[in-house]
């Protein structure tokens, strides 16, 4: 088992031909953790011979895997997506509290199991999240840009990548009336930093609060798969 004290934020698992039979289509528990485990959704049209896009979805503070997956509810079958949701060890993600560590290890275990069981399109591996999960997705996605081809951040607060690897494409959305993570202090500062660093960034502002509008979650999945 990999150490839970990985403070580099680095993930080691990579897509490869499956060596185990995956579970049938539908929603399944990961069965990797005794507490704060996670979920995987296998789309109805999944075929082992046709690698599918994968989205690792991260919840907001105080959330869980089920709430994380609700954001993309109904889209997995439409787009043929494998959806993986891992839960933070604590109330929110490790680097937001202190530094990278146990959550990176848990994510790596979940990815390793997923790559062992399912055919994943290495050109469509996304990390996505909402709120604190969006901040973590940006941070982990940029740190591991040699794994994640796409990073999707719905209403992020900040980003603290440990390093920059690869050139992942980035999608960010944020409500102009967000009372939790005000847009002026968050995405309107994050996006110019990403653009100046040379990242291909698609940015969408919308009239609304701390939410993910259905049309933007669908746009993000279209952007991922085309």
C-alpha positions in Angstrom: 0.0 0.0 0.0 1.3 3.5 -0.9 2.2 5.8 2.0 -0.5 8.2 3.2 2.2 10.8 3.8 2.7 11.7 0.2 3.2 15.5 0.5 4.2 16.0 -3.2 0.7 15.6 -4.4 1.9 13.2 -7.0 -0.3 10.3 -8.3 1.3 7.2 -9.6 -1.6 5.2 -11.2 -1.9 5.4 -15.0 -4.4 4.0 -17.5 -3.5 0.5 -18.8 -5.3 -2.5 -20.3 -7.6 -3.9 -17.6 -6.4 -7.1 -15.8 -9.6 -7.7 -13.9 -13.3 -7.9 -14.9 -15.1 -4.7 -14.1 -18.5 -4.5 -12.4 -21.7 -4.2 -14.4 -23.2 -0.9 -15.4 -24.6 1.2 -12.6 -23.5 2.7 -9.3 -21.1 0.8 -7.1 -19.2 1.4 -3.8 -15.4 1.2 -4.2 -14.9 -1.0 -1.2 -11.4 0.4 -0.5 -12.0 2.3 2.7 -13.8 1.3 5.9 -15.0 4.9 6.2 -15.3 7.7 3.7 -15.0 5.4 0.8 -16.3 6.4 -2.7 -18.4 5.4 -5.6 -18.0 4.5 -9.3 -20.7 4.8 -12.0 -20.3 2.6 -15.0 -22.4 3.9 -18.0 -24.9 1.6 -19.7 -23.1 1.6 -23.0 -19.6 0.7 -21.5 -17.8 -1.9 -23.5 -14.4 -3.2 -22.3 -13.1 -3.1 -25.9 -13.9 0.7 -26.2 -11.9 2.8 -23.7 -14.2 5.3 -22.0 -13.5 8.9 -20.8 -13.0 9.0 -17.0 -14.1 11.8 -14.7 -12.8 11.9 -11.1 -15.3 14.0 -9.3 -14.5 15.8 -6.0 -17.1 17.0 -3.5 -17.2 20.4 -1.7 -16.5 20.9 2.0 -18.7 18.7 4.2 -19.8 16.7 1.1 -19.5 13.1 0.1 -19.2 11.0 -3.1 -23.0 10.8 -3.7 -23.3 14.6 -3.6 -20.3 15.0 -5.9 -21.9 12.7 -8.5 -25.2 14.5 -8.5 -23.6 17.4 -10.4 -23.1 15.1 -13.4 -26.3 13.1 -12.8 -27.8 11.9 -16.1 -24.7 12.8 -18.2 -22.7 9.7 -17.8 -24.9 7.6 -20.0 -25.3 10.4 -22.5 -21.6 10.9 -22.9 -20.4 7.3 -22.1 -18.4 8.5 -19.0 -16.9 6.4 -16.2 -17.5 8.6 -13.1 -15.4 8.1 -10.0 -16.0 9.9 -6.8 -13.6 9.7 -3.9 -14.3 11.1 -0.4 -11.8 13.2 1.6 -10.5 11.7 4.8 -11.7 14.7 6.8 -14.4 17.4 6.3 -12.5 18.8 3.3 -9.4 18.0 1.3 -6.0 17.7 2.8 -4.1 20.5 1.2 -6.9 22.9 2.1 -6.3 22.1 5.8 -2.5 21.7 5.8 -0.7 19.8 3.0 -1.0 17.0 0.5 -1.2 13.6 2.1 -3.9 11.1 3.0 -6.4 12.3 0.3 -3.8 11.9 -2.4 -3.1 8.3 -1.3 -6.9 7.5 -1.3 -7.3 9.0 -4.7 -4.4 7.0 -6.0 -5.8 3.7 -4.6 -9.2 4.5 -6.3 -7.6 5.3 -9.6 -5.4 2.2 -9.5 -8.5 0.0 -8.9 -10.4 1.7 -11.7 -7.5 1.4 -14.2 -7.2 -2.3 -13.3 -10.9 -3.0 -13.9 -12.0 -0.7 -16.8 -10.7 0.4 -20.2 -10.0 4.2 -19.8 -9.3 6.5 -22.7 -5.9 8.0 -21.7 -6.7 11.0 -23.8 -9.8 11.8 -21.8 -8.9 11.6 -18.1 -10.5 14.5 -16.2 -10.4 15.7 -12.6 -13.4 17.8 -11.6 -14.9 19.4 -8.5 -17.2 21.9 -7.0 -16.2 24.6 -4.4 -13.4 23.1 -2.2 -13.4 20.2 -4.6 -12.8 22.6 -7.5 -9.9 24.2 -5.7 -8.5 20.7 -5.1 -9.2 19.6 -8.7 -7.2 22.6 -10.0 -4.3 21.9 -7.6 -4.1 18.2 -8.1 -4.8 18.4 -11.8 -2.0 20.9 -12.5 0.4 18.9 -10.3 -0.5 15.8 -12.2 -1.0 17.2 -15.7 0.9 14.2 -17.1 -2.1 12.1 -16.0 -5.1 14.4 -16.3 -5.8 15.8 -19.7 -8.7 17.9 -18.5 -9.4 19.9 -15.3 -12.9 21.1 -14.5 -13.5 23.5 -11.7 -17.0 24.6 -10.8 -16.8 27.7 -8.5 -13.2 27.3 -7.2 -11.7 29.3 -4.4 -8.0 29.0 -5.1 -5.3 26.7 -6.4 -2.0 25.5 -4.8 -0.3 23.0 -7.2 2.9 21.5 -5.8 4.4 21.7 -9.3 3.3 22.0 -13.0 3.3 18.9 -15.1 2.0 18.5 -18.7 -0.5 20.8 -20.3 -4.1 19.9 -19.2 -6.9 21.8 -20.7 -9.0 23.7 -18.1 -12.7 24.5 -17.7 -13.9 27.0 -15.0 -17.3 28.3 -14.2 -18.4 30.7 -11.5 -21.5 32.6 -10.5 -21.3 36.4 -10.4 -23.4 36.4 -7.2 -21.6 33.7 -5.4 -21.8 34.6 -1.6 -19.5 31.7 -0.5 -16.5 32.1 -2.8 -16.9 35.6 -4.3 -16.0 35.7 -7.9 -13.7 38.7 -7.7 -11.5 37.1 -5.1 -11.5 33.7 -6.8 -12.0 32.8 -10.4 -11.4 36.3 -11.7 -7.9 36.0 -10.2 -7.4 32.3 -10.9 -8.2 32.5 -14.7 -5.7 35.2 -15.6 -3.0 33.3 -13.7 -3.8 30.2 -15.7 -3.9 32.0 -19.0 -0.6 33.8 -18.3 1.0 30.4 -17.5 -0.1 29.2 -21.0 -3.0 26.9 -20.1 -5.8 26.4 -22.6 -8.6 27.7 -20.4 -12.3 28.0 -21.1 -14.1 30.3 -18.6 -17.8 30.7 -18.1 -19.4 33.3 -15.7 -23.1 33.0 -15.0 -25.7 35.0 -13.1 -26.3 33.0 -9.9 -24.7 31.9 -6.7 -22.7 29.0 -5.4 -24.2 26.4 -7.7 -23.4 24.4 -10.9 -26.1 25.2 -13.5 -27.1 22.1 -15.5 -26.2 23.7 -18.8 -22.7 24.4 -17.7 -22.1 20.8 -16.4 -23.4 19.6 -19.8 -21.1 22.1 -21.6 -18.1 20.8 -19.6 -18.8 17.2 -20.6 -19.2 18.2 -24.2 -15.9 20.0 -24.0 -14.3 17.0 -22.5 -15.5 14.5 -25.0 -15.1 16.5 -28.3 
